[in-house]
């Protein structure tokens, strides 16, 4: 009995930590019932009553939880009764606010009006990068009487700056253009004096007005009813496909002699695969026009030539050689992918402009009507026209003029004259063609001319040995011909 009483006293002296034990009378008196409050109100009451020195903080009770008789909380019993508007949970977790929220439209009533921003004074530094726009906007508001001396000085300082620079730039551009024209005039062998040009034009107009053209309407191949319009359209297209005659000035690695070597190789390729004459002229025109706008290294120069021939063959030939054959032409110097890539680059650079070029052969067919299509004159003129491909000085000539020069010199070598019929069909007088014929004769008498392929090509009996005849005539008669 004594030991049981001692254990009872020790147990009574220890603090009661059992959660399900019944609270003491003192705890029941001091604890306030929170069952009639909402969750947010319970949290607010607990926060105000509990301090840093409190012995025990009240446990937050979840919404709808019931308290047992022993003081525990049954959390698995949820109160399913609908909550009133006053008991709905609030979003604010602090002190409960008694102010009712207003609609969105009424919020602006509580906003204090902001202070208006003062306009920027006119004399201050403009914040915009467009100085002229800021000056114009500020001056548009004021009248002429409201201008101050600083405003006038500001406008005087700012406005005349751009026009002065423009005048200087224009003067500089004019000077540079005049210098370029002077440089071009030194090399332009086509340039005639004003008096000679006027006489040639007057003679041409007189012949066109008096010469009677015999039109054969029954020859359907000549399409006589459309011939004038066709050749008029060709004359307009000539200017659009002319290369720059001085494009070698901005090339870094290649020279005119290298261009001559390239075209001499293209002549061999052209004859080896029996292509049409127009294919050769289109290919050379593509090369010159491409080099006029792009800088090409020496390693890629042959690639430009073979790709131009590939494009021209696809455009002109009925059965064009394949890419593999062009790779074989270069002795595998370039791959198939390189040629196809070069084709895309050339066409994109020239904006796919190929059909605008008309070779001199189209004009020779028209001029040959003056001598009833003499075979010797036409063959000799074809040789002379292909010689112009090797000479860069003829880049200044339009295809129609190259055809006229070839026909004129061929007639000169064969003892003929340049009569009114040739002037009418060619559109050039003899005075306009003498300079070009002289350049051709200079080329024919060069010591190494017999080594070029065009001389060997036309030395064949198939071409009436036109090259040997032309060279002999130039060596004997060129000095006294004009």
C-alpha positions in Angstrom: 0.0 0.0 0.0 2.8 2.4 0.9 4.5 1.8 -2.5 1.2 2.2 -4.4 0.6 5.6 -2.7 4.1 6.8 -3.5 3.7 5.9 -7.2 0.4 7.8 -7.2 2.0 10.9 -5.8 4.9 10.8 -8.3 2.4 10.4 -11.2 0.3 13.3 -10.0 3.4 15.5 -9.7 4.5 14.9 -13.4 2.9 17.2 -16.1 0.1 15.7 -18.1 1.2 15.4 -21.8 -1.6 13.1 -22.9 -3.3 14.6 -25.9 -6.6 12.8 -25.2 -6.6 13.6 -21.4 -9.4 15.9 -20.2 -8.4 19.4 -19.6 -8.2 20.8 -16.0 -10.8 23.2 -14.7 -8.4 26.1 -15.0 -7.8 25.4 -18.6 -11.5 25.2 -19.4 -12.0 28.6 -17.7 -9.2 30.4 -19.5 -9.8 29.0 -23.0 -12.3 30.7 -25.2 -14.6 28.7 -27.5 -13.9 29.4 -31.2 -16.5 27.1 -32.7 -18.7 30.0 -33.7 -16.0 31.8 -35.7 -14.8 31.3 -39.2 -11.3 29.9 -40.1 -9.8 33.3 -40.9 -11.3 34.8 -37.7 -10.0 32.0 -35.6 -6.5 32.5 -37.0 -6.8 36.3 -36.3 -8.0 35.7 -32.7 -5.2 33.2 -32.1 -2.5 35.6 -33.4 -3.7 38.4 -31.2 -4.0 36.4 -28.0 -0.8 34.4 -28.4 2.5 36.2 -27.5 6.2 35.3 -27.6 6.1 34.4 -23.8 2.9 32.3 -24.0 3.2 28.8 -22.6 1.1 27.1 -25.3 -0.3 28.4 -28.5 -3.8 27.3 -29.5 -4.0 24.8 -32.3 -5.6 26.1 -35.5 -8.8 24.3 -36.2 -9.7 23.5 -39.7 -13.1 24.5 -41.2 -15.8 22.0 -40.3 -13.8 20.1 -37.6 -15.5 18.9 -34.4 -14.1 18.9 -31.0 -14.5 15.8 -28.8 -15.5 15.7 -25.2 -11.9 15.1 -24.2 -10.7 18.2 -26.1 -9.3 16.4 -29.2 -10.1 17.4 -32.8 -11.7 15.0 -35.2 -10.3 16.0 -38.6 -12.0 13.3 -40.7 -15.5 14.7 -40.1 -16.2 17.5 -42.6 -19.0 19.9 -42.1 -21.2 19.8 -45.2 -23.4 22.7 -44.3 -23.3 25.6 -46.8 -21.3 28.6 -45.6 -23.0 31.9 -45.3 -21.6 35.0 -47.0 -20.2 36.2 -43.7 -18.4 32.9 -43.2 -16.9 32.5 -46.7 -13.1 32.4 -46.5 -11.3 35.6 -47.3 -8.1 35.9 -49.4 -6.4 38.2 -47.0 -4.4 36.4 -44.3 -3.7 39.3 -41.9 -6.0 41.4 -40.0 -9.6 41.0 -41.3 -10.6 43.9 -43.4 -14.1 45.3 -42.8 -14.1 47.4 -46.0 -16.2 46.0 -48.8 -14.4 45.7 -52.1 -15.7 48.0 -54.8 -16.3 47.1 -58.4 -13.5 47.7 -61.0 -15.3 50.7 -62.4 -15.4 52.5 -59.1 -11.6 52.1 -58.4 -10.7 55.2 -60.4 -12.7 57.3 -58.0 -10.1 56.7 -55.3 -7.1 57.3 -57.5 -5.6 60.7 -57.0 -5.1 62.8 -60.2 -1.5 62.8 -61.3 0.4 66.0 -61.9 0.4 67.0 -65.5 3.8 66.8 -67.3 5.0 70.2 -68.3 5.9 70.6 -72.0 9.6 70.6 -72.9 10.8 74.2 -73.5 11.7 74.9 -77.0 15.3 76.0 -76.2 16.1 72.8 -74.4 18.1 70.1 -76.2 15.8 67.8 -78.2 15.6 64.3 -76.9 14.8 62.8 -80.3 17.5 61.8 -82.7 15.7 63.6 -85.6 16.8 67.2 -85.0 14.9 68.6 -88.0 11.6 67.0 -86.9 11.9 68.5 -83.4 12.7 71.9 -84.8 9.8 71.8 -87.3 7.3 70.7 -84.6 8.3 73.4 -82.3 8.3 76.1 -84.9 4.9 75.0 -86.2 3.3 76.0 -82.9 4.7 79.5 -82.8 3.9 82.4 -85.0 6.4 84.7 -86.6 6.0 87.3 -83.8 6.8 84.8 -81.1 10.2 83.9 -82.6 13.1 84.8 -80.3 16.7 85.5 -81.4 17.8 82.1 -80.1 15.1 80.3 -82.1 16.3 82.0 -85.3 19.9 81.3 -84.5 19.1 77.7 -83.8 17.3 77.3 -87.1 20.1 79.0 -89.0 22.6 76.7 -87.4 20.7 73.4 -88.0 18.9 73.8 -91.3 21.6 74.8 -93.8 23.9 71.9 -92.8 22.4 69.2 -95.0 22.1 71.3 -98.2 25.7 72.4 -98.0 26.9 68.8 -97.8 24.6 67.8 -100.7 26.1 70.5 -102.9 29.6 69.5 -102.0 28.9 65.8 -102.7 27.3 66.6 -106.1 30.3 68.8 -107.1 32.6 66.0 -106.1 30.6 63.4 -108.0 30.5 65.6 -111.1 34.3 66.0 -110.9 34.8 62.2 -110.6 32.4 61.5 -113.4 34.2 64.0 -115.7 37.5 62.3 -114.8 36.1 58.9 -115.6 34.7 60.1 -118.9 38.1 61.5 -119.8 39.7 58.2 -119.0 37.1 56.3 -121.1 37.5 58.6 -124.0 41.2 57.8 -124.3 40.3 54.2 -124.9 37.0 54.6 -126.7 38.0 54.1 -130.3 34.3 54.2 -131.3 34.1 57.9 -130.4 33.8 60.2 -133.4 33.9 63.9 -133.7 30.6 65.7 -133.6 30.9 66.7 -137.2 31.7 63.2 -138.5 28.9 61.7 -136.3 26.4 64.3 -137.7 27.4 63.5 -141.3 27.1 59.7 -140.8 23.7 60.1 -139.2 22.5 62.4 -142.0 23.8 59.9 -144.7 22.1 57.0 -142.9 18.7 58.8 -142.7 18.9 59.8 -146.4 19.6 56.2 -147.5 16.8 54.8 -145.4 14.4 57.3 -146.9 15.4 56.7 -150.5 16.4 53.0 -150.6 13.7 50.6 -151.8 13.7 47.3 -150.0 12.5 44.3 -152.2 10.4 42.3 -149.7 9.5 38.7 -150.7 6.2 38.1 -149.0 6.1 34.5 -150.2 9.3 33.6 -148.3 7.9 32.5 -145.0 11.3 31.9 -143.5 12.1 35.6 -143.7 8.8 36.7 -142.0 9.1 40.0 -144.0 5.9 41.4 -142.4 7.4 41.2 -138.9 11.1 41.8 -139.7 11.2 45.5 -138.9 9.6 45.0 -135.6 11.8 42.1 -134.7 15.1 43.9 -135.5 13.8 47.0 -133.7 13.2 44.9 -130.6 16.7 43.4 -130.9 18.2 46.9 -131.0 16.6 47.8 -127.7 17.9 44.6 -126.1 21.5 45.1 -127.1 22.2 47.8 -124.6 20.9 45.7 -121.7 23.4 42.8 -122.2 26.5 44.8 -122.8 29.4 44.0 -120.5 31.7 46.5 -118.9 34.6 47.1 -121.3 36.9 47.9 -118.4 36.0 45.2 -115.9 39.6 44.0 -115.7 40.4 47.2 -113.8 38.9 45.8 -110.6 39.9 42.1 -111.1 42.7 41.2 -108.7 44.3 38.0 -110.3 43.3 37.8 -113.9 44.3 39.8 -117.0 43.2 40.3 -120.5 45.6 37.8 -121.8 44.1 35.2 -119.5 40.7 36.0 -121.0 42.1 35.4 -124.5 43.5 32.0 -123.4 40.1 31.0 -121.9 38.1 32.0 -125.1 40.6 30.2 -127.3 40.0 27.0 -125.2 36.2 27.6 -125.5 36.6 27.7 -129.3 38.2 24.2 -129.2 35.4 22.8 -126.9 32.8 24.4 -129.1 34.1 22.8 -132.3 34.8 19.5 -130.6 31.2 18.9 -129.7 29.8 20.5 -132.9 27.7 23.1 -131.2 25.8 25.9 -132.9 27.6 29.2 -133.5 25.1 31.1 -131.2 26.1 28.8 -128.3 29.7 30.2 -128.5 28.6 33.8 -128.6 26.2 33.4 -125.7 28.9 31.6 -123.6 31.4 34.4 -124.2 28.8 37.0 -123.4 27.9 35.3 -120.1 31.6 35.2 -119.1 32.2 38.9 -119.8 29.0 40.0 -118.0 29.7 37.8 -115.0 33.3 39.1 -114.7 31.9 42.6 -115.0 30.1 42.3 -111.6 32.1 39.6 -109.7 35.7 39.3 -108.8 37.0 35.9 -109.8 40.3 34.2 -108.9 42.6 32.7 -111.4 41.8 29.2 -110.2 38.1 29.6 -110.9 38.4 31.3 -114.3 38.2 28.1 -116.3 35.2 27.0 -114.1 33.4 30.2 -115.1 34.1 29.5 -118.8 33.0 25.9 -118.8 29.9 26.7 -116.8 29.0 29.5 -119.2 29.3 27.1 -122.1 27.1 24.6 -120.2 24.4 27.2 -119.7 24.5 28.3 -123.3 24.3 24.8 -124.6 21.3 24.1 -122.4 19.6 27.2 -123.8 20.5 26.9 -127.5 21.3 23.3 -128.4 18.7 20.7 -129.2 20.9 17.9 -127.6 23.2 19.6 -125.2 26.2 17.8 -123.7 25.8 16.4 -120.2 27.5 17.7 -117.1 29.8 14.6 -117.1 31.0 15.6 -120.6 31.9 19.1 -119.4 33.8 17.5 -116.5 35.7 15.5 -119.1 36.4 18.7 -121.1 38.3 20.1 -118.1 40.2 16.8 -117.6 38.5 16.4 -114.2 39.8 19.7 -113.1 36.4 20.5 -111.7 33.8 18.2 -110.3 30.1 17.8 -111.3 28.9 19.5 -108.2 31.2 22.5 -108.8 29.8 23.0 -112.3 26.2 22.8 -111.0 27.0 25.2 -108.2 28.7 27.6 -110.6 25.6 27.4 -112.8 23.4 28.6 -110.0 25.8 31.4 -109.1 26.1 32.7 -112.6 22.4 32.6 -113.3 21.5 34.3 -110.0 24.2 37.0 -110.6 22.9 37.8 -114.1 19.3 37.5 -113.0 18.7 34.7 -115.5 19.0 37.1 -118.4 20.1 35.0 -121.4 17.5 35.4 -124.1 18.1 39.2 -124.3 21.4 38.6 -126.0 21.3 38.3 -129.9 24.5 37.1 -131.5 26.0 38.9 -134.5 24.9 36.0 -136.7 21.3 37.3 -136.5 22.5 40.6 -138.0 24.7 39.0 -140.6 21.7 37.2 -142.0 20.0 40.5 -142.5 23.1 42.2 -144.0 23.8 39.3 -146.3 20.6 40.2 -148.2 22.5 43.1 -149.8 24.8 40.7 -151.8 22.3 38.0 -152.2 23.9 35.8 -149.5 27.3 35.4 -151.0 29.0 32.4 -149.5 32.5 33.7 -149.6 31.6 37.0 -148.0 29.7 35.3 -145.2 32.4 32.7 -144.4 35.1 35.4 -144.3 32.9 37.6 -142.2 32.3 34.8 -139.7 36.0 34.3 -139.3 36.6 38.0 -138.7 33.8 38.2 -136.2 35.2 35.3 -134.2 38.6 37.1 -134.1 36.9 39.9 -132.3 36.1 37.5 -129.5 39.8 37.3 -128.6 40.2 41.1 -128.5 38.9 42.8 -125.4 38.7 46.1 -127.3 35.7 45.0 -129.1 33.7 44.7 -125.9 32.6 48.2 -126.6 30.8 47.1 -129.8 27.2 46.0 -129.9 26.6 42.7 -131.8 25.0 44.6 -134.7 28.2 46.6 -135.1 30.5 43.6 -134.9 28.4 42.0 -137.7 28.7 45.2 -139.7 32.5 45.4 -139.2 33.0 41.8 -140.2 30.9 42.2 -143.3 32.6 45.5 -144.2 36.1 44.1 -143.9 35.2 40.9 -145.8 33.8 43.0 -148.6 37.0 45.1 -148.5 39.2 42.0 -148.8 37.1 40.6 -151.7 37.3 43.8 -153.6 33.7 44.9 -153.0 32.4 48.2 -151.8 30.0 49.3 -149.0 27.1 50.5 -151.1 23.7 51.8 -150.1 22.2 48.4 -149.7 24.8 47.4 -147.1 24.2 50.8 -145.3 20.5 50.2 -145.3 20.5 46.7 -144.0 23.4 47.2 -141.5 22.5 50.6 -140.2 26.1 51.8 -140.3 28.0 53.9 -142.8 31.6 53.3 -143.9 33.0 56.0 -141.8 31.6 54.3 -138.7 33.3 51.0 -139.5 36.8 52.0 -140.5 38.2 52.1 -137.0 37.0 48.6 -136.1 38.3 47.2 -139.4 41.7 48.7 -138.6 41.8 47.0 -135.2 41.0 43.7 -136.9 43.8 44.1 -139.4 46.2 44.9 -136.5 45.2 41.6 -134.9 45.6 39.6 -138.1 49.2 40.7 -138.6 50.5 39.9 -135.1 53.4 37.4 -135.2 51.7 34.9 -132.9 48.3 35.0 -134.6 48.9 31.7 -136.4 49.1 29.9 -133.0 45.6 30.8 -131.9 42.9 28.2 -132.5 40.6 30.4 -134.5 43.2 30.7 -137.2 43.7 26.9 -137.3 39.9 26.3 -137.4 39.3 28.5 -140.4 42.5 27.3 -142.2 40.5 24.2 -143.0 39.2 23.6 -146.5 35.7 23.3 -144.9 35.8 27.1 -144.2 37.4 28.0 -147.6 40.7 28.7 -145.8 39.4 32.1 -144.8 42.0 32.6 -142.1 45.0 32.3 -144.4 43.5 34.5 -147.0 42.6 37.2 -144.5 46.1 37.2 -142.9 47.8 37.4 -146.3 45.6 40.3 -147.3 46.2 42.2 -144.0 49.9 41.8 -144.3 50.0 43.2 -147.9 47.2 45.7 -148.1 46.2 46.8 -144.6 48.6 49.7 -144.4 47.3 51.3 -147.6 43.6 50.2 -147.4 42.5 53.4 -145.6 
